[in-house]
């Protein structure tokens, strides 16, 4: 059993926090986009509305206080960047910097706030390329961090596969994804739709945020704070062929 590492044989598994304690996943790959939840269809008609709403409101308040419940849309696009800004990696449709250009091309009016990840280490080449892009497009402004405030006021989120898009669901903010990830179900996905269609559809989305968050965390993940956590862990290990 690995913590976040990639399993190296058929009966090895990895465990990883599902974006927030106490929610966990146990999988046979470290690639989130290949996890069970990523391959499972989210069905709105199966949502227990009372449970979902209570769960959603509890976790929204616990993580963001009253800010998420009072979110507004102030006319800008929020682009949380991750690392390797100039690289086009296998799970991405383009490099992060190319993604910024796609947003500018397909949303020609809104200002674009690009946020660098405070835990990433960016090279001088990456930062120079981003600054050069900003100099060519006055609509771009660059920030460091500031997730909660930006989610509270943006119109929508565009990212490769940053968890910021998932947390945006608590602010009822739609998202466009340029990369593969496990929480793709209610976003506009460039891989499936193409850039133009995803960018046109994304800002208009009005998915079932509470139903989805409840399904994703409570149904598909292991909630370490619940009595059924042991049973869910056992089920995962049995399914992987562990003799328990």
Protein Blocks (a to p, Z undefined) as FASTA:
>chain_A
ZZhiacfbfkbccdddehiacbdcddfbfblklgmklmpccdfklpcfklmmmmmmmmmm
mmnommlmmgccehiacddddehklbccfkbcbdfklmmmmmmmmmmmbccdddddfkbc
cdfklmmmmmmmmmmmmkbccdeejllmmmmmmmbdcdfklcklmmmmmnopacddfbdc
fklmmmccfklnojmlmmmmmmmpccdfklmmmmmmmmmmccfkbmklmmmmmmmmmmno
paZZ
